[in-house]
Amino acid sequence: MRRKLVVGNWKMHGSRPANAELLAAIVGARPYGCDVAVCVPYPYLTETAAALSGGDLRWGAQDCSAHEQGAYTGEVSATMLAEFGCRYAIVGHSERRACHHESDLLVAQKAQAALARGITPIVCVGETLEQREAGDTEFVVKRQLAAVIHRLAHCAGEIVVAYEPVWAIGTGRTATPEQAQAVHAVLRTQLQAATGHGERMRILYGGSVKADNAATLFAQPDIDGGLIGGASLKAADFIAICRAAG
Ligand code: PGA
């Protein structure tokens, strides 16, 4: 039985007072019947770690460098993240693939860098609307995941995968539970074939998950939780989503 995982992806949102309030509310609503984490902007890691320390809530980053150290202005290494107790790092989010031209190979290298420092990469895959309409969804998500599996080899069983259809992110247009389940099943088959551990690996759904649609998404057999953007910034909504997974 896979324990569900709900991860808040704050993106480039937050402020010190707003974060303190949000984190206090998340802590105050414990316990949850699932694993819960928040992935916050880098400058907020210290305070997030302090606010969540000592409990069972986890925190992480929204990216990490593929490099160990060096002349890479603006980048943050997995080693640095590990110093802050990060459990997770999102890699390959579609906003980074699109805005920062991240390739499948770079995403795989980032996943490898995170794992090497004991940080679980949350590897995002997902198709655009154009790709879905062309019937290419399976091809695209399998190609994105294959790059990571190939790079990580025997460690590939250690990742978390997030299926995030690009057309559903921040649009209020959620994949139906059936659409999401169909892709999750494809990804699990791929993970099982590659690692032999597909049945115990977690595959999250992300893309306009809200308090009122979380339960039906999480009820699907291959949806093991969610990666939550907009709704993770509102305490009541995020807590309700975590409860739906519990
Ligand atoms: P959303 O974002 O929940 O706001 O659609 C999800 C994500 O981008 O991870």
py3Dmol code that shows the C-alpha trace and the ligand (Angstrom):
import py3Dmol

protein = """\
ATOM      1  CA  MET A   1       0.000   0.000   0.000  1.00  0.00           C
ATOM      2  CA  ARG A   2       1.510   3.322  -1.051  1.00  0.00           C
ATOM      3  CA  ARG A   3       1.177   6.146   1.467  1.00  0.00           C
ATOM      4  CA  LYS A   4      -0.139   9.248  -0.212  1.00  0.00           C
ATOM      5  CA  LEU A   5       1.993  12.378  -0.527  1.00  0.00           C
ATOM      6  CA  VAL A   6       0.753  15.943  -0.929  1.00  0.00           C
ATOM      7  CA  VAL A   7       3.356  18.571  -1.871  1.00  0.00           C
ATOM      8  CA  GLY A   8       2.741  22.311  -1.998  1.00  0.00           C
ATOM      9  CA  ASN A   9       4.578  24.085  -4.795  1.00  0.00           C
ATOM     10  CA  TRP A  10       4.616  27.719  -3.753  1.00  0.00           C
ATOM     11  CA  LYS A  11       6.313  28.813  -6.986  1.00  0.00           C
ATOM     12  CA  MET A  12       7.509  32.427  -6.731  1.00  0.00           C
ATOM     13  CA  HIS A  13       4.977  33.425  -4.116  1.00  0.00           C
ATOM     14  CA  GLY A  14       5.182  34.307  -0.463  1.00  0.00           C
ATOM     15  CA  SER A  15       6.459  36.833   2.001  1.00  0.00           C
ATOM     16  CA  ARG A  16       7.896  36.317   5.438  1.00  0.00           C
ATOM     17  CA  PRO A  17       4.715  37.269   7.326  1.00  0.00           C
ATOM     18  CA  ALA A  18       2.424  35.352   4.953  1.00  0.00           C
ATOM     19  CA  ASN A  19       4.655  32.267   5.093  1.00  0.00           C
ATOM     20  CA  ALA A  20       4.716  32.281   8.883  1.00  0.00           C
ATOM     21  CA  GLU A  21       0.936  32.351   8.987  1.00  0.00           C
ATOM     22  CA  LEU A  22       0.547  29.644   6.341  1.00  0.00           C
ATOM     23  CA  LEU A  23       3.101  27.316   7.924  1.00  0.00           C
ATOM     24  CA  ALA A  24       1.618  27.777  11.396  1.00  0.00           C
ATOM     25  CA  ALA A  25      -1.802  26.817  10.062  1.00  0.00           C
ATOM     26  CA  ILE A  26      -0.415  23.715   8.317  1.00  0.00           C
ATOM     27  CA  VAL A  27       1.394  22.658  11.491  1.00  0.00           C
ATOM     28  CA  GLY A  28      -1.666  23.407  13.596  1.00  0.00           C
ATOM     29  CA  ALA A  29      -3.897  21.135  11.513  1.00  0.00           C
ATOM     30  CA  ARG A  30      -1.715  18.058  12.058  1.00  0.00           C
ATOM     31  CA  PRO A  31      -1.852  15.113  12.099  1.00  0.00           C
ATOM     32  CA  TYR A  32      -2.549  14.229   8.490  1.00  0.00           C
ATOM     33  CA  GLY A  33      -3.149  10.728   7.296  1.00  0.00           C
ATOM     34  CA  CYS A  34      -0.631  11.200   4.497  1.00  0.00           C
ATOM     35  CA  ASP A  35       2.867  12.612   3.959  1.00  0.00           C
ATOM     36  CA  VAL A  36       2.862  16.406   3.531  1.00  0.00           C
ATOM     37  CA  ALA A  37       5.600  18.706   2.249  1.00  0.00           C
ATOM     38  CA  VAL A  38       6.023  22.245   0.972  1.00  0.00           C
ATOM     39  CA  CYS A  39       8.498  23.311  -1.712  1.00  0.00           C
ATOM     40  CA  VAL A  40       9.345  26.944  -1.112  1.00  0.00           C
ATOM     41  CA  PRO A  41      11.502  29.646  -2.742  1.00  0.00           C
ATOM     42  CA  TYR A  42      15.148  29.318  -1.672  1.00  0.00           C
ATOM     43  CA  PRO A  43      15.323  32.384   0.634  1.00  0.00           C
ATOM     44  CA  TYR A  44      12.518  30.951   2.758  1.00  0.00           C
ATOM     45  CA  LEU A  45      14.144  27.578   3.427  1.00  0.00           C
ATOM     46  CA  THR A  46      15.637  28.496   6.795  1.00  0.00           C
ATOM     47  CA  GLU A  47      12.391  29.780   8.199  1.00  0.00           C
ATOM     48  CA  THR A  48      10.415  26.918   6.720  1.00  0.00           C
ATOM     49  CA  ALA A  49      12.805  24.402   8.244  1.00  0.00           C
ATOM     50  CA  ALA A  50      12.465  26.132  11.617  1.00  0.00           C
ATOM     51  CA  ALA A  51       8.678  26.286  11.428  1.00  0.00           C
ATOM     52  CA  LEU A  52       8.341  22.613  10.474  1.00  0.00           C
ATOM     53  CA  SER A  53      11.211  21.043  12.414  1.00  0.00           C
ATOM     54  CA  GLY A  54      10.572  18.376  14.967  1.00  0.00           C
ATOM     55  CA  GLY A  55       7.415  17.107  13.309  1.00  0.00           C
ATOM     56  CA  ASP A  56       6.592  14.873  10.397  1.00  0.00           C
ATOM     57  CA  LEU A  57       6.073  17.644   7.836  1.00  0.00           C
ATOM     58  CA  ARG A  58       8.774  17.937   5.153  1.00  0.00           C
ATOM     59  CA  TRP A  59      10.097  20.743   3.016  1.00  0.00           C
ATOM     60  CA  GLY A  60      11.974  21.095  -0.210  1.00  0.00           C
ATOM     61  CA  ALA A  61      13.041  23.305  -3.099  1.00  0.00           C
ATOM     62  CA  GLN A  62      11.534  23.898  -6.521  1.00  0.00           C
ATOM     63  CA  ASP A  63      14.683  23.131  -8.480  1.00  0.00           C
ATOM     64  CA  CYS A  64      18.352  22.314  -7.965  1.00  0.00           C
ATOM     65  CA  SER A  65      21.479  22.696 -10.011  1.00  0.00           C
ATOM     66  CA  ALA A  66      22.845  19.778 -11.983  1.00  0.00           C
ATOM     67  CA  HIS A  67      26.291  20.915 -10.842  1.00  0.00           C
ATOM     68  CA  GLU A  68      28.058  20.226  -7.568  1.00  0.00           C
ATOM     69  CA  GLN A  69      29.640  23.684  -7.261  1.00  0.00           C
ATOM     70  CA  GLY A  70      31.405  26.281  -9.333  1.00  0.00           C
ATOM     71  CA  ALA A  71      30.894  29.345 -11.484  1.00  0.00           C
ATOM     72  CA  TYR A  72      27.141  28.977 -12.025  1.00  0.00           C
ATOM     73  CA  THR A  73      25.732  32.346 -11.018  1.00  0.00           C
ATOM     74  CA  GLY A  74      22.242  32.125  -9.626  1.00  0.00           C
ATOM     75  CA  GLU A  75      22.218  28.349  -9.189  1.00  0.00           C
ATOM     76  CA  VAL A  76      21.790  26.417  -5.946  1.00  0.00           C
ATOM     77  CA  SER A  77      23.324  22.978  -5.483  1.00  0.00           C
ATOM     78  CA  ALA A  78      21.762  19.903  -3.969  1.00  0.00           C
ATOM     79  CA  THR A  79      24.553  19.943  -1.369  1.00  0.00           C
ATOM     80  CA  MET A  80      23.384  23.372  -0.209  1.00  0.00           C
ATOM     81  CA  LEU A  81      19.768  22.233  -0.101  1.00  0.00           C
ATOM     82  CA  ALA A  82      20.752  19.216   1.958  1.00  0.00           C
ATOM     83  CA  GLU A  83      22.290  21.592   4.512  1.00  0.00           C
ATOM     84  CA  PHE A  84      18.806  22.985   5.082  1.00  0.00           C
ATOM     85  CA  GLY A  85      17.292  19.568   5.615  1.00  0.00           C
ATOM     86  CA  CYS A  86      15.472  19.508   2.307  1.00  0.00           C
ATOM     87  CA  ARG A  87      13.729  16.205   1.693  1.00  0.00           C
ATOM     88  CA  TYR A  88      12.498  17.004  -1.816  1.00  0.00           C
ATOM     89  CA  ALA A  89      13.467  18.998  -4.902  1.00  0.00           C
ATOM     90  CA  ILE A  90      11.047  19.484  -7.779  1.00  0.00           C
ATOM     91  CA  VAL A  91      12.856  18.996 -11.087  1.00  0.00           C
ATOM     92  CA  GLY A  92      11.596  19.428 -14.624  1.00  0.00           C
ATOM     93  CA  HIS A  93       8.553  21.512 -13.792  1.00  0.00           C
ATOM     94  CA  SER A  94       6.942  22.569 -17.057  1.00  0.00           C
ATOM     95  CA  GLU A  95       7.476  26.231 -16.186  1.00  0.00           C
ATOM     96  CA  ARG A  96      11.214  25.570 -16.094  1.00  0.00           C
ATOM     97  CA  ARG A  97      11.140  23.403 -19.192  1.00  0.00           C
ATOM     98  CA  ALA A  98       9.289  26.199 -21.034  1.00  0.00           C
ATOM     99  CA  CYS A  99      10.741  29.423 -19.571  1.00  0.00           C
ATOM    100  CA  HIS A 100      14.291  28.170 -19.002  1.00  0.00           C
ATOM    101  CA  HIS A 101      14.513  25.742 -21.907  1.00  0.00           C
ATOM    102  CA  GLU A 102      15.395  22.793 -19.696  1.00  0.00           C
ATOM    103  CA  SER A 103      15.946  19.639 -21.717  1.00  0.00           C
ATOM    104  CA  ASP A 104      15.077  16.088 -20.720  1.00  0.00           C
ATOM    105  CA  LEU A 105      18.792  15.469 -20.202  1.00  0.00           C
ATOM    106  CA  LEU A 106      19.255  18.466 -17.904  1.00  0.00           C
ATOM    107  CA  VAL A 107      16.230  17.405 -15.873  1.00  0.00           C
ATOM    108  CA  ALA A 108      17.743  13.935 -15.544  1.00  0.00           C
ATOM    109  CA  GLN A 109      21.072  15.419 -14.416  1.00  0.00           C
ATOM    110  CA  LYS A 110      19.271  17.507 -11.795  1.00  0.00           C
ATOM    111  CA  ALA A 111      17.442  14.439 -10.526  1.00  0.00           C
ATOM    112  CA  GLN A 112      20.758  12.648 -10.268  1.00  0.00           C
ATOM    113  CA  ALA A 113      22.376  15.552  -8.388  1.00  0.00           C
ATOM    114  CA  ALA A 114      19.503  15.620  -5.896  1.00  0.00           C
ATOM    115  CA  LEU A 115      19.559  11.883  -5.267  1.00  0.00           C
ATOM    116  CA  ALA A 116      23.314  11.935  -4.764  1.00  0.00           C
ATOM    117  CA  ARG A 117      22.705  14.233  -1.779  1.00  0.00           C
ATOM    118  CA  GLY A 118      19.870  12.211  -0.345  1.00  0.00           C
ATOM    119  CA  ILE A 119      17.156  14.520  -1.665  1.00  0.00           C
ATOM    120  CA  THR A 120      14.189  12.889  -3.378  1.00  0.00           C
ATOM    121  CA  PRO A 121      13.610  14.477  -6.774  1.00  0.00           C
ATOM    122  CA  ILE A 122       9.992  15.059  -7.720  1.00  0.00           C
ATOM    123  CA  VAL A 123      10.293  14.594 -11.467  1.00  0.00           C
ATOM    124  CA  CYS A 124       7.568  16.433 -13.390  1.00  0.00           C
ATOM    125  CA  VAL A 125       6.316  15.204 -16.734  1.00  0.00           C
ATOM    126  CA  GLY A 126       3.384  16.372 -18.806  1.00  0.00           C
ATOM    127  CA  GLU A 127       2.124  17.180 -22.247  1.00  0.00           C
ATOM    128  CA  THR A 128       0.954  20.492 -23.722  1.00  0.00           C
ATOM    129  CA  LEU A 129      -2.567  20.909 -25.058  1.00  0.00           C
ATOM    130  CA  GLU A 130      -1.228  20.746 -28.585  1.00  0.00           C
ATOM    131  CA  GLN A 131       0.522  17.446 -27.859  1.00  0.00           C
ATOM    132  CA  ARG A 132      -2.608  15.987 -26.236  1.00  0.00           C
ATOM    133  CA  GLU A 133      -4.760  17.000 -29.161  1.00  0.00           C
ATOM    134  CA  ALA A 134      -2.270  15.439 -31.544  1.00  0.00           C
ATOM    135  CA  GLY A 135      -2.550  12.164 -29.613  1.00  0.00           C
ATOM    136  CA  ASP A 136       1.034  12.376 -28.374  1.00  0.00           C
ATOM    137  CA  THR A 137       0.459  12.382 -24.605  1.00  0.00           C
ATOM    138  CA  GLU A 138       1.864   8.905 -23.931  1.00  0.00           C
ATOM    139  CA  PHE A 139       4.825   9.420 -26.200  1.00  0.00           C
ATOM    140  CA  VAL A 140       5.749  12.729 -24.538  1.00  0.00           C
ATOM    141  CA  VAL A 141       5.464  11.660 -20.905  1.00  0.00           C
ATOM    142  CA  LYS A 142       7.255   8.365 -21.535  1.00  0.00           C
ATOM    143  CA  ARG A 143      10.097  10.162 -23.306  1.00  0.00           C
ATOM    144  CA  GLN A 144      10.458  12.650 -20.434  1.00  0.00           C
ATOM    145  CA  LEU A 145      10.479   9.884 -17.832  1.00  0.00           C
ATOM    146  CA  ALA A 146      12.747   7.612 -19.860  1.00  0.00           C
ATOM    147  CA  ALA A 147      15.501  10.232 -19.839  1.00  0.00           C
ATOM    148  CA  VAL A 148      15.513  10.210 -16.039  1.00  0.00           C
ATOM    149  CA  ILE A 149      15.259   6.434 -15.736  1.00  0.00           C
ATOM    150  CA  HIS A 150      18.140   5.991 -18.141  1.00  0.00           C
ATOM    151  CA  ARG A 151      20.359   8.429 -16.267  1.00  0.00           C
ATOM    152  CA  LEU A 152      19.585   7.120 -12.781  1.00  0.00           C
ATOM    153  CA  ALA A 153      19.804   3.428 -13.714  1.00  0.00           C
ATOM    154  CA  HIS A 154      19.446   1.314 -10.553  1.00  0.00           C
ATOM    155  CA  CYS A 155      18.529   4.408  -8.460  1.00  0.00           C
ATOM    156  CA  ALA A 156      15.480   5.253 -10.563  1.00  0.00           C
ATOM    157  CA  GLY A 157      13.234   3.515  -8.042  1.00  0.00           C
ATOM    158  CA  GLU A 158      13.993   6.294  -5.527  1.00  0.00           C
ATOM    159  CA  ILE A 159      12.242   9.145  -7.314  1.00  0.00           C
ATOM    160  CA  VAL A 160       8.742  10.547  -7.004  1.00  0.00           C
ATOM    161  CA  VAL A 161       7.029  11.277 -10.331  1.00  0.00           C
ATOM    162  CA  ALA A 162       4.495  14.067 -10.847  1.00  0.00           C
ATOM    163  CA  TYR A 163       2.206  13.971 -13.858  1.00  0.00           C
ATOM    164  CA  GLU A 164       1.295  17.566 -14.619  1.00  0.00           C
ATOM    165  CA  PRO A 165      -0.510  18.176 -17.902  1.00  0.00           C
ATOM    166  CA  VAL A 166       0.681  21.627 -18.956  1.00  0.00           C
ATOM    167  CA  TRP A 167      -2.825  22.657 -20.024  1.00  0.00           C
ATOM    168  CA  ALA A 168      -4.112  22.030 -16.501  1.00  0.00           C
ATOM    169  CA  ILE A 169      -1.503  24.046 -14.592  1.00  0.00           C
ATOM    170  CA  GLY A 170      -2.849  27.272 -13.150  1.00  0.00           C
ATOM    171  CA  THR A 171      -5.723  27.230 -15.625  1.00  0.00           C
ATOM    172  CA  GLY A 172      -8.504  25.910 -13.437  1.00  0.00           C
ATOM    173  CA  ARG A 173      -8.913  23.183 -16.037  1.00  0.00           C
ATOM    174  CA  THR A 174      -8.185  19.921 -14.221  1.00  0.00           C
ATOM    175  CA  ALA A 175      -7.635  16.621 -15.982  1.00  0.00           C
ATOM    176  CA  THR A 176     -10.598  14.371 -15.295  1.00  0.00           C
ATOM    177  CA  PRO A 177      -9.824  11.581 -12.846  1.00  0.00           C
ATOM    178  CA  GLU A 178     -10.074   9.146 -15.784  1.00  0.00           C
ATOM    179  CA  GLN A 179      -7.666  11.149 -17.958  1.00  0.00           C
ATOM    180  CA  ALA A 180      -5.162  11.406 -15.114  1.00  0.00           C
ATOM    181  CA  GLN A 181      -5.511   7.748 -14.137  1.00  0.00           C
ATOM    182  CA  ALA A 182      -4.881   6.616 -17.696  1.00  0.00           C
ATOM    183  CA  VAL A 183      -1.558   8.465 -17.838  1.00  0.00           C
ATOM    184  CA  HIS A 184      -0.564   7.383 -14.333  1.00  0.00           C
ATOM    185  CA  ALA A 185      -1.131   3.764 -15.308  1.00  0.00           C
ATOM    186  CA  VAL A 186       1.155   4.203 -18.310  1.00  0.00           C
ATOM    187  CA  LEU A 187       3.851   5.776 -16.142  1.00  0.00           C
ATOM    188  CA  ARG A 188       3.597   3.037 -13.524  1.00  0.00           C
ATOM    189  CA  THR A 189       3.981   0.338 -16.143  1.00  0.00           C
ATOM    190  CA  GLN A 190       7.072   2.131 -17.421  1.00  0.00           C
ATOM    191  CA  LEU A 191       8.505   2.456 -13.901  1.00  0.00           C
ATOM    192  CA  GLN A 192       7.781  -1.184 -13.136  1.00  0.00           C
ATOM    193  CA  ALA A 193       9.474  -2.379 -16.298  1.00  0.00           C
ATOM    194  CA  ALA A 194      12.536  -0.212 -15.665  1.00  0.00           C
ATOM    195  CA  THR A 195      13.027  -0.586 -11.931  1.00  0.00           C
ATOM    196  CA  GLY A 196      11.018  -3.563 -10.750  1.00  0.00           C
ATOM    197  CA  HIS A 197       9.683  -1.239  -8.007  1.00  0.00           C
ATOM    198  CA  GLY A 198       6.871   0.502  -9.862  1.00  0.00           C
ATOM    199  CA  GLU A 199       4.265  -0.810  -7.462  1.00  0.00           C
ATOM    200  CA  ARG A 200       5.797   0.976  -4.504  1.00  0.00           C
ATOM    201  CA  MET A 201       6.721   4.242  -6.259  1.00  0.00           C
ATOM    202  CA  ARG A 202       4.590   7.329  -5.852  1.00  0.00           C
ATOM    203  CA  ILE A 203       3.089   9.137  -8.831  1.00  0.00           C
ATOM    204  CA  LEU A 204       1.483  12.483  -7.975  1.00  0.00           C
ATOM    205  CA  TYR A 205      -1.023  14.387 -10.060  1.00  0.00           C
ATOM    206  CA  GLY A 206      -0.673  18.152 -10.451  1.00  0.00           C
ATOM    207  CA  GLY A 207      -2.707  20.736 -12.330  1.00  0.00           C
ATOM    208  CA  SER A 208      -5.507  22.748 -10.754  1.00  0.00           C
ATOM    209  CA  VAL A 209      -6.011  20.377  -7.832  1.00  0.00           C
ATOM    210  CA  LYS A 210      -8.473  22.072  -5.487  1.00  0.00           C
ATOM    211  CA  ALA A 211     -10.233  21.180  -2.268  1.00  0.00           C
ATOM    212  CA  ASP A 212     -13.322  20.128  -4.189  1.00  0.00           C
ATOM    213  CA  ASN A 213     -11.701  17.853  -6.778  1.00  0.00           C
ATOM    214  CA  ALA A 214      -8.867  16.331  -4.737  1.00  0.00           C
ATOM    215  CA  ALA A 215     -10.798  13.403  -3.294  1.00  0.00           C
ATOM    216  CA  THR A 216     -11.956  12.011  -6.644  1.00  0.00           C
ATOM    217  CA  LEU A 217      -8.485  12.375  -8.137  1.00  0.00           C
ATOM    218  CA  PHE A 218      -6.844  10.698  -5.143  1.00  0.00           C
ATOM    219  CA  ALA A 219      -9.374   7.861  -5.292  1.00  0.00           C
ATOM    220  CA  GLN A 220      -7.892   6.657  -8.587  1.00  0.00           C
ATOM    221  CA  PRO A 221      -5.799   3.520  -8.158  1.00  0.00           C
ATOM    222  CA  ASP A 222      -2.571   4.975  -9.550  1.00  0.00           C
ATOM    223  CA  ILE A 223      -2.802   8.531  -8.181  1.00  0.00           C
ATOM    224  CA  ASP A 224      -0.711   8.641  -5.019  1.00  0.00           C
ATOM    225  CA  GLY A 225      -1.232  12.267  -4.036  1.00  0.00           C
ATOM    226  CA  GLY A 226      -0.784  15.689  -5.541  1.00  0.00           C
ATOM    227  CA  LEU A 227       1.586  18.485  -6.424  1.00  0.00           C
ATOM    228  CA  ILE A 228      -0.404  21.574  -5.563  1.00  0.00           C
ATOM    229  CA  GLY A 229       0.297  25.068  -6.884  1.00  0.00           C
ATOM    230  CA  GLY A 230      -2.240  27.831  -6.357  1.00  0.00           C
ATOM    231  CA  ALA A 231      -4.263  26.026  -3.706  1.00  0.00           C
ATOM    232  CA  SER A 232      -1.147  25.414  -1.581  1.00  0.00           C
ATOM    233  CA  LEU A 233      -0.965  29.140  -0.786  1.00  0.00           C
ATOM    234  CA  LYS A 234      -4.295  29.157   1.007  1.00  0.00           C
ATOM    235  CA  ALA A 235      -4.124  27.344   4.321  1.00  0.00           C
ATOM    236  CA  ALA A 236      -7.718  26.145   4.389  1.00  0.00           C
ATOM    237  CA  ASP A 237      -7.537  24.810   0.835  1.00  0.00           C
ATOM    238  CA  PHE A 238      -4.189  23.091   1.276  1.00  0.00           C
ATOM    239  CA  ILE A 239      -5.257  21.511   4.560  1.00  0.00           C
ATOM    240  CA  ALA A 240      -8.488  20.277   2.946  1.00  0.00           C
ATOM    241  CA  ILE A 241      -6.485  18.714   0.097  1.00  0.00           C
ATOM    242  CA  CYS A 242      -4.155  17.005   2.580  1.00  0.00           C
ATOM    243  CA  ARG A 243      -7.183  15.656   4.441  1.00  0.00           C
ATOM    244  CA  ALA A 244      -8.624  14.351   1.173  1.00  0.00           C
ATOM    245  CA  ALA A 245      -5.457  12.291   0.772  1.00  0.00           C
ATOM    246  CA  GLY A 246      -5.480  10.975   4.335  1.00  0.00           C
TER     247      GLY A 246
END
"""
ligand_1 = """\
9
PGA
P -1.652 24.580 -9.990
O -0.088 24.271 -10.195
O -2.128 23.685 -8.858
O -1.718 26.031 -9.644
O -2.327 24.242 -11.266
C 0.436 22.988 -10.058
C 1.919 23.005 -10.344
O 2.351 23.765 -11.221
O 2.699 22.270 -9.703
"""
view = py3Dmol.view(width=600, height=400)
view.addModel(protein, "pdb")
view.setStyle({"model": 0}, {"cartoon": {"style": "trace"}})
view.addModel(ligand_1, "xyz")
view.setStyle({"model": 1}, {"stick": {}})
view.zoomTo()
view.show()
